[in-house]
Amino acid sequence: MAFTRKSTDYNLPDDPLHLYRMLAVTNRGPAAVWGHQQDVLRSWHQDKSEAPEVAIELPTGAGKTLVGGLIAEFRRRTAQERVAYLCPTRQLAQQTAAAFEDYGIPNALLIDRVASWNRADRARYEGAEAIAVSVYSHVFNSNPALHNANLLVLDDAHAAEGYVAKPWHLTISRQDESAYLDVLSALEPALDPLVVPRLKKKDVDSAYWSYVFLASPIGIADRAGRLEDVISSAVNDGKLSEKRAKDARHAWKFLQGHVDRCLFYVAHRQIVIRPFIPPTAQHPAFSDPARRIYMSATLGAGGELERAFGRRKIDRIPVPDGWEKQGTGRRFFIFPELATDLAADPTRLPTFVSSTITEAGRAIVLSPDVRSSNSFVASMLPNGCPVLKADDVEDDLAAFTSNQTAALVLTNRYDGIDLPDESCRLVILDGLPAKGDLQERFLHESLGAVEVLQERIRARVLQGSGRATRNTRDFAAVMVLGQALTSYLSGRDIQAAMHPEVHAELEFGWENSRGHDSTNMTENLRVFFRHENDWAEVDADIVRERERYARRSAPSTRELQRSVRYEVDAWHAIWNNQWEWALTAVRSVLDKLQGERTPRRYAAFWNYLGFSITQRLAQQTGDQTYLTSSAEYFRQAQRMSTGTSWLSHLASPSDRAIAPPAPQLDELDEAALHGIGSQTLGVNGSKFEEMAATTRSGLTGTEFRAYEAALVALGQLAGASESYGNDDDENPAAPDSVWIFNDARWITWEAKSEAQPTGMVGPNDVRQAGSHLRTAESERGISAPSDSVSLLMSPKPTVMSEARALAEKHLYLVNPQQVMEVFDRLLRAWRSARGRTISSLTTAELAEIFQAEKALPSQWLPLLREAPIRQH
């Protein structure tokens, strides 16, 4: 008889562990689930199985595919749910489907164009007979093919922001010049008039080449109709190249009618239109499933996952005990730009990189943007080295692994390529991975809100460095290139926020790069590549260090995590044209961002959104009380964005007409004058002159204790609300002096008064001084205000080239004469003010006196910031 008869199977699993015992009878997978996998599966089944949003963190090599697959199969069997398991790339989807086959989990691989799908496989998914293994784009799409799942399992969730945002992300490229200029012209009233002519030019100076400008949301709202017409014409009238037009048409289906609720990021090479947080609640293919499971090798904190997926709250199942320190394989980090000879002569760097690639054979190169990757290919590769891009290995890595020498060069892609064992022994991280789309560049470079991107940057470094270490016995060298990335990974606090194994590897690599030449570095690489007994002894040292470390959260993590649910609310409200609700949510965001470690520049951005929304409400309702609130939001945005230019570049005609006037005194000067007026230094004349004499003696001498005490006194004269030194002899890494100007600015000092006025400042001094702001943050339990600085006082005239490679943006070299110049200015101003009795002077009168002597912080601080160490 040929008929298929359905039999009722009452042998349903009690939990995912029972399910695997059933599967293991006949499958090709491991005999049993590992202990740490059992812990995660029990935690999900007992505590989170009914939760709508659950994130599971399992490091690479810890078997997260099996965990995600068992949860998916358990729900499919016991609840008859349609389950879609999504991967970022087709290659990873194919790997997952193959793994499911080994585990005995029924699956249907549904990738490529929907028209090419096997209809029987699709029917198996539709009938809940198999799990659909697919890619993000088949859900996050204007016409999603997988639109009726009951459960979504989202693999590599830490890398999904671009895939999730894509449906609401429209790019107008400069390569489609007619469309770009049309949109730019329509945006003119929403942009700084000084900026627009430069953006229109084909050839501009470097300052305008990469800078990202935010168009005024108020100007966008005023021009929404015109912008709709211009963008629609660009998308539909053949003004875009065929490939870009296809993506743009899909995005325009989501954005049309919502232009006034989008942000417009404008750069010389492109314009990006998108909401800040994707409104995924409006996308049924993602929001309708009852449950979503987010699988990740590194989840982090600070709300990064919630922002990426547009969800208010995602429950987390943390890394199991025993895996919080254990990593996968061994990475040997090298920092060529710290090598003594390469730092002294950077023109030799390409030869070193090229020879290292030749020696390794194959290398994977990860760059943050197209310009970086093109520059690397042009200058760093060996002659004749084959270059492959992502499209060349999407289906099969053999195009790379079958070559004796080859470079796989990927742009802004730090996940999705697995190169285990002999496939690849060299990973090159070329540049700081914070240059994704224009929104990311705006946050990092224009706004300077590094805090909100910290987890994303760390995840990319962690994932990128691990592309070629995919199992416990695997190993690969990781070459770190670019001053920004070298400086970033040299920071002790940055290393401490990494996984303990990576922390130990980074510290070991840094110590063995600094102070050695490139010949020594090459020999160390050869020892590592041989991976014999001489390396085993070194490896044991790294393991011992790993056990000493515990991962520490970055500054502002708690505040950012608390605020994210309201950020999501705000953008869903904006998208739905619910401006009162949006304003309420913005207020909640700003309340939650206030705390021990307020991320000020990110808060400045949200204050500016509050300004824009209140202006819109005032226009809509005629209620003039909104204008009072609007002015306060704008002043807060000004106050918190000190040290950046993004707000001044928002000096569009739209904003100028309504923005309140700037205060006469900037925030830092105001804080200093308040500190000066509240001090008792000027009450007793003899004591004041005695203090002045002692301070001068300390600053003109070399004895370090006297000099540090004099710096504390100088901070008091400067008007710091707190000025204190390092009284802890057991903590030599602490700042020698810290000046706190309320929440306007901090200034930290590292003083090398006993150094000789010859020679060069070395790497240890630079690294120590660069970390002082973070040390002060840790001690005080709050984040440093925007544009705070660290000063390294030394009589040495120059800086070693390898030290420059470590220098952070906020670090400056100061000589003793400059310090004395500041002291003399302040002393003259104090004596003039004392002559008129300080307590009787108004703030304006005191400001006039100090301004006349160039003794306000806005006047003396530029003197101390003349020599950024990274440019010295």
C-alpha positions in Angstrom: 0.0 0.0 0.0 1.5 3.4 -1.1 -0.5 5.6 1.2 1.3 7.5 4.0 -0.5 7.2 7.3 -0.1 9.6 10.1 0.5 8.1 13.5 0.1 10.0 16.7 3.4 10.3 18.7 2.7 10.8 22.3 6.5 10.6 23.1 7.0 14.3 23.3 10.1 15.5 25.1 9.8 17.0 28.6 12.5 19.6 28.0 15.3 20.3 25.5 17.7 18.0 27.3 15.3 15.1 27.0 14.8 16.0 23.4 18.5 15.7 22.7 18.7 12.3 24.4 16.0 11.2 21.9 17.9 12.7 19.0 21.2 11.2 20.1 20.0 7.7 19.5 20.3 8.0 15.8 22.0 11.4 15.0 25.6 12.2 14.1 26.2 14.8 16.7 27.9 14.5 20.1 26.8 11.7 22.5 25.4 14.2 25.0 24.9 17.9 25.6 27.8 19.5 27.4 27.4 20.6 31.0 27.4 24.4 30.3 24.9 23.9 27.5 22.7 22.0 30.0 22.9 24.9 32.4 21.7 27.3 29.7 18.9 25.1 28.4 17.6 24.5 32.0 17.7 28.2 32.7 15.7 28.9 29.6 13.2 26.1 30.1 12.6 26.8 33.8 12.7 30.6 33.9 12.4 32.1 30.4 10.4 29.7 28.1 7.4 32.0 28.1 9.3 35.3 27.9 8.8 37.1 24.6 12.4 38.4 24.3 15.4 36.3 25.6 19.0 36.7 24.8 21.5 33.9 25.3 25.2 34.5 25.5 27.6 31.6 24.6 31.2 32.3 23.5 32.6 30.9 20.3 33.2 27.2 20.7 30.7 26.8 23.4 28.1 25.2 21.1 25.4 28.0 20.8 24.1 26.5 17.5 23.1 23.3 19.3 21.5 25.3 22.2 19.5 27.5 19.8 18.6 24.5 17.6 17.3 22.5 20.6 15.1 25.4 21.8 13.8 25.8 18.3 13.1 22.1 17.9 11.5 21.7 21.3 9.0 24.5 20.6 8.3 23.1 17.1 7.6 19.6 18.5 5.8 20.4 21.7 3.8 23.5 20.6 3.6 22.8 16.9 5.1 26.2 16.2 6.6 27.5 13.0 10.2 28.4 13.8 12.6 30.4 11.7 16.3 30.3 12.6 18.0 33.4 11.1 21.7 33.9 10.3 23.4 37.1 9.0 24.8 35.5 5.9 24.0 32.7 3.5 27.3 30.9 4.4 26.4 30.8 8.1 22.9 29.6 7.2 24.4 26.7 5.2 26.7 25.9 8.1 23.8 25.9 10.6 21.6 23.7 8.3 24.5 21.2 8.1 24.9 21.2 11.9 21.2 20.6 12.3 21.5 17.6 10.0 24.2 16.2 12.3 22.1 16.9 15.4 19.0 15.2 13.8 17.0 18.4 13.8 14.6 18.6 10.8 15.3 21.8 8.8 14.6 23.5 5.5 17.4 25.7 4.1 15.6 28.7 2.6 18.1 31.2 1.3 18.7 32.9 -2.1 15.8 34.4 -4.0 12.4 33.3 -2.8 11.4 32.3 -6.4 14.2 29.6 -6.2 13.1 28.1 -2.9 12.2 24.4 -2.9 8.4 24.4 -2.6 8.4 21.2 -0.6 10.9 22.6 1.9 8.8 25.7 2.3 5.8 23.6 2.9 7.6 21.7 5.6 8.3 24.9 7.4 4.7 26.2 6.8 3.4 23.0 8.3 5.7 23.1 11.3 7.4 19.9 10.2 10.9 21.5 9.9 12.7 24.6 11.1 13.4 27.2 8.4 17.1 28.1 8.4 17.4 31.4 6.6 18.9 34.9 6.6 17.9 38.1 8.3 16.9 39.7 5.0 14.0 37.3 4.5 12.3 38.8 7.6 13.6 42.3 7.5 12.3 43.2 4.1 9.6 45.2 2.5 8.1 42.0 1.3 9.2 39.4 3.9 9.2 35.8 2.7 9.1 34.4 6.3 6.2 36.4 7.7 4.3 33.9 9.8 6.8 32.4 12.3 5.7 31.8 15.8 9.3 31.8 17.1 12.3 33.6 15.7 15.8 32.5 16.7 18.2 35.2 15.7 21.8 34.0 15.6 24.8 36.4 15.9 22.5 39.0 17.3 25.4 41.3 18.3 26.2 41.8 14.6 22.6 42.3 13.4 22.1 46.1 13.6 22.8 46.7 9.9 20.5 43.8 8.8 17.7 44.9 11.1 17.8 48.6 10.1 18.2 48.0 6.4 14.4 48.2 5.5 14.3 51.7 7.1 17.7 52.8 5.7 17.9 54.7 2.4 21.2 55.8 1.0 21.7 58.4 -1.7 25.2 58.0 -2.9 27.4 60.7 -4.4 28.1 58.3 -7.2 24.5 59.1 -8.3 25.4 62.7 -8.5 22.2 64.1 -9.9 20.1 62.4 -7.2 22.6 63.5 -4.5 22.6 67.1 -5.5 18.8 67.2 -5.8 18.3 65.9 -2.3 21.1 68.2 -1.0 19.4 71.2 -2.5 16.1 70.3 -0.9 17.9 70.0 2.4 19.5 73.4 2.3 17.2 75.2 4.8 18.0 72.3 7.2 21.8 72.6 7.0 24.4 75.2 8.0 24.7 77.6 5.1 28.5 77.5 5.4 28.5 73.7 4.9 26.2 73.3 1.9 28.5 75.0 -0.8 31.4 72.7 0.3 29.3 69.6 0.2 28.3 70.5 -3.4 31.9 70.7 -4.5 33.4 67.5 -5.9 36.8 68.3 -4.4 36.9 69.5 -0.8 39.5 69.6 2.0 39.8 66.5 4.2 37.7 68.2 7.0 34.6 68.0 4.8 35.4 64.7 3.2 34.5 62.5 6.1 32.5 64.7 8.5 28.9 63.7 9.1 26.3 66.5 9.5 22.9 66.1 11.0 20.2 68.0 9.2 17.8 69.9 11.4 14.7 67.8 12.2 12.7 71.1 12.3 14.0 72.0 8.9 13.1 68.5 7.6 9.6 68.8 8.9 9.2 72.2 7.2 10.4 70.7 3.9 8.8 67.3 4.2 6.6 67.6 1.1 9.5 68.8 -1.1 11.8 66.1 0.2 9.2 63.4 -0.4 9.0 64.5 -4.1 12.7 64.8 -4.6 13.5 61.4 -2.9 10.7 59.7 -4.8 12.0 61.0 -8.1 15.5 59.8 -7.2 14.3 56.4 -6.3 11.8 55.8 -9.1 13.0 57.9 -12.1 16.3 56.1 -12.9 18.6 58.4 -11.1 20.2 55.7 -9.1 22.4 52.8 -10.3 20.5 49.5 -10.7 21.8 47.9 -7.6 21.4 51.0 -5.4 18.0 51.6 -6.9 16.8 48.2 -5.8 17.8 48.7 -2.2 16.4 52.2 -2.3 13.0 51.1 -3.6 12.6 48.6 -0.8 13.5 51.2 1.8 11.3 53.8 0.3 8.3 51.6 0.8 8.9 51.9 4.5 10.0 55.6 4.6 7.5 57.2 2.3 5.1 59.3 4.3 7.5 59.3 7.2 10.2 61.6 6.0 9.5 64.1 8.7 10.1 61.4 11.3 13.5 60.4 10.0 17.0 61.7 10.7 19.0 62.9 7.7 22.8 62.3 7.9 24.7 64.2 5.3 28.3 63.6 4.2 30.3 64.5 1.1 30.0 60.9 -0.2 26.4 60.1 0.7 23.2 61.0 2.4 21.5 58.5 4.7 17.9 58.7 5.7 16.7 56.6 8.6 15.0 56.6 12.0 17.4 56.6 14.9 16.0 53.3 16.2 14.3 51.0 13.7 10.5 50.9 14.4 10.4 47.1 14.4 7.1 47.1 16.3 5.5 48.2 13.0 7.0 45.2 11.1 4.7 42.2 11.6 7.1 39.6 10.3 9.3 40.4 13.3 6.9 41.7 15.9 4.0 39.2 15.5 5.9 36.0 16.6 5.1 35.3 20.2 8.8 34.8 21.1 12.2 35.8 19.9 15.5 34.2 21.0 18.7 36.2 20.5 21.9 34.1 20.3 25.2 35.8 20.6 28.8 35.1 21.5 29.0 38.5 23.1 25.9 40.4 24.4 27.4 43.1 26.5 25.3 45.6 28.3 24.3 49.2 27.9 21.2 48.6 25.8 23.0 47.9 22.5 20.9 44.8 21.7 17.6 46.6 22.5 18.5 49.6 20.3 19.6 47.3 17.4 16.3 45.4 17.4 14.0 48.2 18.6 12.8 46.3 21.7 12.1 47.8 25.0 13.5 45.0 27.2 15.3 41.8 26.4 15.8 39.2 29.2 19.3 37.8 29.3 20.7 34.3 30.2 24.4 35.1 31.0 27.5 33.1 30.1 27.5 29.8 32.1 29.8 29.4 35.1 33.2 28.3 33.9 33.0 30.1 30.6 33.2 33.7 31.8 37.0 33.5 31.5 37.6 30.7 29.1 38.2 31.6 25.4 38.5 29.7 22.2 41.9 29.2 20.8 44.9 31.5 21.2 45.4 34.9 19.7 48.8 36.6 19.6 48.2 40.4 19.3 50.9 42.4 17.7 51.1 46.2 17.4 53.5 47.1 14.6 53.1 50.8 15.1 54.6 50.5 18.6 57.8 48.8 17.3 60.7 51.2 17.8 61.9 51.2 14.2 58.4 51.3 12.6 57.3 54.1 14.9 60.3 56.1 14.1 59.9 55.6 10.4 56.3 54.8 9.5 57.2 54.5 5.8 58.6 51.1 6.7 55.3 49.8 7.9 54.0 48.6 4.6 57.1 46.5 4.0 56.7 44.8 7.4 53.0 44.1 6.9 53.6 42.8 3.4 56.4 40.5 4.5 54.3 39.2 7.4 51.4 38.3 5.1 53.9 36.5 2.8 55.2 34.5 5.7 51.8 33.6 7.0 50.5 32.7 3.5 46.9 33.8 3.9 45.5 36.7 5.8 42.0 38.0 6.5 41.9 41.8 6.6 39.0 43.6 8.4 38.6 47.3 7.8 35.8 49.6 9.0 35.1 51.3 5.6 35.8 51.2 1.9 38.4 53.9 1.9 40.4 52.0 4.6 40.3 48.7 2.8 41.2 50.3 -0.6 44.1 52.0 1.0 45.3 48.8 2.6 45.1 46.9 -0.7 47.0 49.6 -2.5 49.9 49.9 0.0 50.2 46.9 2.3 49.8 43.7 0.2 52.6 41.7 -1.3 53.0 42.1 -5.0 50.8 39.7 -6.9 48.8 38.7 -3.8 45.3 37.6 -4.8 42.6 39.8 -3.2 39.2 38.4 -2.4 36.1 40.2 -1.2 33.0 39.0 0.7 31.1 38.1 -2.5 33.9 35.8 -3.6 33.5 33.5 -0.5 29.8 33.9 0.2 29.1 30.3 -0.8 32.5 28.6 -0.6 35.7 29.6 1.3 37.8 27.4 -1.0 38.4 30.4 -3.3 40.5 31.8 -0.3 41.7 28.6 1.4 42.9 26.9 -1.7 45.5 29.6 -2.4 48.9 29.4 -0.9 49.0 33.2 -0.6 45.8 35.3 -0.5 44.2 38.2 1.3 40.5 38.1 2.1 39.6 41.8 2.5 36.3 42.6 4.2 34.7 45.9 4.9 32.8 46.5 8.1 32.2 42.8 8.5 33.6 41.3 11.7 31.4 38.2 11.8 30.2 35.4 9.5 33.5 34.1 8.2 35.0 31.1 10.0 38.6 30.2 9.2 39.6 27.4 11.5 43.0 25.7 11.8 45.2 25.9 8.7 42.6 27.9 6.8 44.2 31.1 8.1 46.8 32.0 10.7 46.8 35.8 10.4 44.0 38.3 11.1 44.6 42.0 10.4 42.4 44.6 12.2 42.9 47.7 10.1 41.4 50.7 11.9 38.9 51.3 14.7 35.7 49.5 13.9 33.4 52.5 14.5 32.7 53.6 10.9 29.6 51.7 9.8 26.8 53.7 8.3 26.6 57.4 8.7 24.6 57.2 11.9 27.4 55.3 13.5 30.0 57.8 12.2 27.9 60.7 13.5 27.6 59.2 16.9 31.3 58.4 17.2 33.0 61.2 15.3 30.6 64.2 15.1 28.7 63.8 18.4 31.5 62.1 20.2 29.1 59.8 22.1 31.6 57.0 22.3 29.8 55.5 25.3 26.8 54.3 23.3 29.0 52.5 20.8 31.5 51.0 23.2 29.8 47.6 23.3 29.5 47.5 19.5 33.2 48.4 19.1 34.3 45.8 21.7 32.1 43.1 20.1 33.6 43.8 16.7 37.2 43.7 18.0 36.4 40.4 19.9 34.6 38.8 17.0 37.0 40.1 14.3 40.1 38.9 16.2 38.5 35.5 16.6 37.8 34.8 12.9 40.7 32.4 12.7 40.5 30.8 16.1 37.4 28.6 16.0 38.2 25.8 18.5 40.2 25.3 21.7 43.4 24.2 19.9 43.3 26.8 17.2 45.6 29.8 17.0 46.2 32.9 15.0 48.2 36.1 15.1 46.2 39.3 15.2 47.9 42.4 13.7 46.5 45.8 15.0 46.9 48.7 12.6 45.9 52.3 12.7 46.6 54.9 15.5 43.0 55.1 16.6 42.7 51.3 17.1 46.2 51.0 18.6 45.5 53.7 21.1 42.1 52.3 21.9 43.3 48.8 22.6 46.3 50.1 24.7 43.9 51.6 27.3 43.9 49.6 30.5 40.2 50.3 31.0 39.4 49.1 27.5 41.3 45.9 28.0 39.6 45.4 31.4 36.2 45.6 29.7 37.1 42.8 27.4 36.7 39.1 28.0 39.4 38.1 30.5 41.2 35.8 28.0 41.3 38.6 25.4 42.4 41.0 28.2 45.4 38.8 29.0 46.2 38.4 25.3 46.0 42.1 24.6 48.2 43.0 27.5 50.8 40.3 26.5 50.8 41.6 22.9 51.2 45.2 24.0 54.1 44.5 26.3 55.9 42.5 23.6 55.3 45.1 20.9 56.4 48.2 22.9 60.1 48.8 23.2 61.1 46.2 20.6 61.9 46.5 17.0 60.1 44.8 14.1 62.9 42.1 13.7 62.1 41.0 17.3 58.4 41.1 16.4 58.9 38.9 13.4 60.9 36.4 15.4 58.1 36.2 18.0 55.6 35.6 15.2 57.7 32.7 13.9 57.8 31.1 17.4 54.1 31.5 17.7 53.4 30.1 14.2 55.5 27.0 15.0 53.5 26.6 18.2 56.0 24.3 19.9 57.5 24.0 23.3 59.0 27.5 23.3 55.6 29.0 22.8 53.9 26.7 25.3 55.9 28.3 28.2 54.7 31.7 27.1 51.1 30.5 26.7 51.1 29.4 30.3 51.9 33.0 31.3 48.9 34.3 29.4 46.6 31.7 31.1 47.9 32.7 34.5 47.2 36.3 33.8 43.7 35.5 32.5 42.8 33.9 35.9 43.6 37.2 37.6 41.2 39.3 35.5 37.5 39.9 35.8 35.6 41.7 33.2 34.5 45.3 34.2 31.6 47.2 32.8 32.5 50.4 30.9 31.5 53.8 32.2 27.8 54.8 31.6 26.7 51.1 31.0 24.1 51.2 33.8 22.7 54.6 32.6 22.5 53.5 29.0 20.8 50.2 29.9 18.2 52.0 32.1 17.4 54.6 29.3 17.0 52.2 26.4 13.4 51.2 26.9 12.4 54.9 26.8 14.6 55.5 23.8 12.7 52.7 22.0 9.3 54.2 23.2 10.4 57.7 21.9 11.1 56.5 18.4 8.1 54.3 18.1 6.0 57.4 19.2 7.8 59.6 16.6 7.2 57.0 13.9 3.5 57.0 14.8 3.2 60.8 14.8 2.5 60.7 18.6 4.5 63.8 19.6 3.2 64.2 23.1 4.0 60.6 23.9 7.4 61.0 22.2 8.2 64.1 24.4 7.2 62.2 27.6 9.6 59.4 26.5 12.4 61.8 25.8 12.0 63.3 29.2 12.3 59.7 30.7 15.4 59.1 28.6 17.1 62.2 30.0 16.1 61.3 33.6 17.6 57.8 33.2 20.8 59.1 31.6 21.4 61.1 34.7 23.4 59.1 37.2 26.8 58.4 38.5 28.2 58.2 34.9 26.1 60.5 32.8 26.9 60.0 29.1 26.8 63.8 28.5 27.2 63.9 24.7 24.6 61.3 24.2 22.3 63.2 26.5 23.1 66.3 24.4 21.6 64.5 21.4 18.4 63.6 23.3 18.1 67.2 24.6 18.3 68.4 21.0 15.5 65.9 20.0 13.5 67.4 22.9 14.1 70.8 21.5 12.9 69.7 18.1 9.8 67.9 19.4 8.7 70.8 21.7 9.1 73.2 18.8 6.9 70.9 16.7 4.3 70.7 19.4 4.2 74.5 19.8 3.5 74.9 16.1 0.8 72.2 16.1 -1.0 73.3 19.2 -0.3 77.0 19.5 0.6 76.4 23.2 3.4 78.8 23.9 4.5 77.0 27.1 6.2 74.5 24.8 8.6 77.3 23.7 9.9 77.7 27.3 10.6 74.0 27.5 12.2 74.1 24.0 14.6 76.8 25.1 15.7 74.8 28.1 16.2 71.6 26.0 18.4 73.6 23.6 20.5 75.2 26.4 21.0 71.7 27.9 22.1 70.4 24.5 24.6 73.3 24.2 25.9 72.7 27.7 26.4 68.9 27.2 27.9 69.1 23.8 30.9 71.3 24.8 34.0 70.3 22.8 32.1 69.1 19.7 31.0 71.0 16.7 27.9 69.1 15.7 25.4 71.5 17.3 27.1 74.6 15.7 26.8 72.8 12.3 23.1 72.7 13.0 23.0 76.4 12.6 20.5 76.0 9.8 18.1 78.8 8.8 15.4 76.6 10.3 17.1 76.5 13.7 18.5 80.0 13.8 15.0 81.5 13.7 13.9 79.7 16.9 17.0 78.7 18.9 17.5 80.8 22.1 20.6 83.0 22.2 23.9 81.4 23.5 24.9 82.4 27.0 27.4 85.2 27.3 29.7 83.1 29.4 30.4 79.5 28.5 29.8 76.8 31.0 33.4 76.3 31.9 34.1 80.0 32.6 30.9 80.2 34.6 32.0 77.2 36.7 35.4 78.7 37.3 34.1 82.1 38.3 31.7 80.5 40.7 34.7 78.6 42.2 36.8 81.8 42.5 34.0 83.7 44.1 33.3 81.0 46.7 36.9 80.5 47.8 38.5 82.1 50.8 42.0 82.5 49.2 41.6 86.2 48.9 40.4 87.0 52.4 43.7 87.2 54.2 46.3 89.1 52.3 49.4 87.7 53.9 48.2 84.1 53.6 47.3 84.7 50.0 50.8 86.0 49.2 52.4 83.2 51.2 50.4 80.6 49.2 51.3 82.4 45.9 55.0 82.3 46.8 54.9 78.6 47.8 53.1 77.8 44.5 55.6 79.7 42.4 58.5 78.0 44.2 56.9 74.6 43.5 56.2 75.3 39.9 59.7 76.7 39.2 61.4 73.8 41.0 61.8 70.2 40.1 61.1 68.3 43.3 58.0 66.2 42.5 56.1 66.5 45.7 56.4 70.3 45.8 55.4 70.5 42.1 52.4 68.3 42.6 51.3 70.4 45.6 51.7 73.5 43.5 49.5 72.1 40.8 46.7 71.6 43.4 47.1 75.2 44.5 47.1 76.3 40.8 43.8 74.5 40.4 42.3 76.4 43.3 43.5 79.7 41.7 41.9 78.6 38.4 38.5 78.3 40.1 38.2 74.5 40.2 35.4 73.4 42.5 37.7 70.6 43.6 41.5 70.5 43.2 43.3 67.5 44.7 46.5 65.5 44.4 47.6 61.9 44.7 48.1 61.2 48.4 48.2 57.5 47.9 51.9 56.4 47.6 50.7 52.9 46.8 48.9 54.0 43.7 51.6 55.6 41.5 49.2 55.3 38.5 46.8 57.9 39.9 46.8 61.4 38.5 49.3 63.9 40.2 46.5 66.5 40.3 42.8 66.6 39.3 40.9 69.8 38.7 37.1 69.5 38.8 35.1 72.3 37.4 31.7 71.0 38.5 30.2 69.1 35.6 31.6 71.5 33.0 35.1 70.0 32.6 37.8 67.9 34.3 41.5 68.4 33.9 44.0 65.7 35.0 47.7 66.1 35.4 50.7 63.8 35.1 53.8 65.9 36.1 57.3 64.8 35.2 59.0 67.8 36.9 62.2 65.9 37.7 62.8 64.8 34.0 65.7 66.4 32.1 64.9 68.9 29.3 66.5 66.5 26.8 65.4 63.3 25.1 61.9 62.2 24.4 58.7 61.4 26.3 58.3 57.6 26.3 55.3 55.2 26.0 54.9 54.5 29.7 54.4 58.1 30.5 51.9 58.6 27.7 49.9 55.5 28.6 49.8 56.5 32.2 48.8 60.1 31.6 46.2 59.0 29.0 44.4 56.8 31.5 44.0 59.5 34.2 40.6 60.6 33.2 39.3 57.0 33.5 41.1 56.6 36.8 39.3 59.7 38.1 36.0 58.4 36.8 36.5 55.2 38.7 37.5 56.9 41.9 34.6 59.4 41.7 32.0 57.0 40.3 30.9 59.3 37.6 31.8 60.0 34.0 34.0 62.8 33.0 32.3 65.8 31.2 32.6 66.3 27.5 35.9 67.6 26.3 37.8 66.9 29.6 41.5 66.7 29.1 44.6 65.0 30.4 47.9 67.0 30.6 51.3 65.5 30.6 53.8 68.1 32.0 57.4 67.4 31.0 60.4 69.5 30.1 61.3 67.0 27.4 60.9 68.7 24.0 59.6 65.8 21.9 57.7 62.5 22.1 58.9 59.1 21.0 57.2 57.9 17.9 56.0 54.7 19.5 54.5 56.8 22.3 52.6 59.0 19.8 51.0 55.8 18.5 49.5 55.3 22.0 48.3 58.8 22.6 44.6 59.4 23.0 42.8 62.4 21.7 42.4 64.1 25.0 46.1 64.0 25.9 48.4 67.0 25.5 52.0 67.7 26.2 52.7 70.8 28.4 56.1 72.3 29.2 56.9 74.1 32.5 57.0 77.5 30.9 53.3 77.2 29.8 52.3 76.2 33.3 54.1 79.3 34.7 52.3 81.5 32.1 48.9 80.2 33.4 50.0 80.8 37.0 51.1 84.4 36.2 47.9 85.2 34.4 45.8 83.9 37.3 47.9 85.6 39.9 47.5 89.0 38.2 43.8 88.5 38.0 43.5 87.5 41.6 45.5 90.5 42.8 43.3 92.8 40.7 40.1 91.2 42.0 41.4 91.3 45.6 42.1 95.0 45.2 38.3 95.5 44.7 37.3 92.9 47.3 36.2 89.7 45.6 33.1 89.2 47.8 31.7 92.5 46.6 32.0 91.8 42.9 29.2 90.5 40.7 30.0 87.6 38.4 30.0 89.9 35.4 32.6 92.2 37.2 34.7 89.3 38.2 34.6 87.9 34.6 35.7 91.3 33.3 38.8 91.3 35.5 39.8 87.7 34.7 39.1 88.2 31.0 41.4 91.3 30.9 44.3 89.2 32.2 43.4 86.2 29.9 42.8 84.2 33.1 39.4 82.6 32.2 39.6 78.8 31.4 38.5 79.6 27.9 41.6 81.7 27.5 44.3 79.7 29.3 43.2 76.2 28.4 44.0 76.6 24.7 47.5 77.4 25.7 47.8 74.0 27.5 46.2 72.3 24.5 48.6 73.5 21.8 50.5 70.2 21.6 48.3 67.1 21.2 50.7 64.2 21.8 49.4 62.1 19.0 50.4 64.9 16.6 53.6 66.0 18.4 
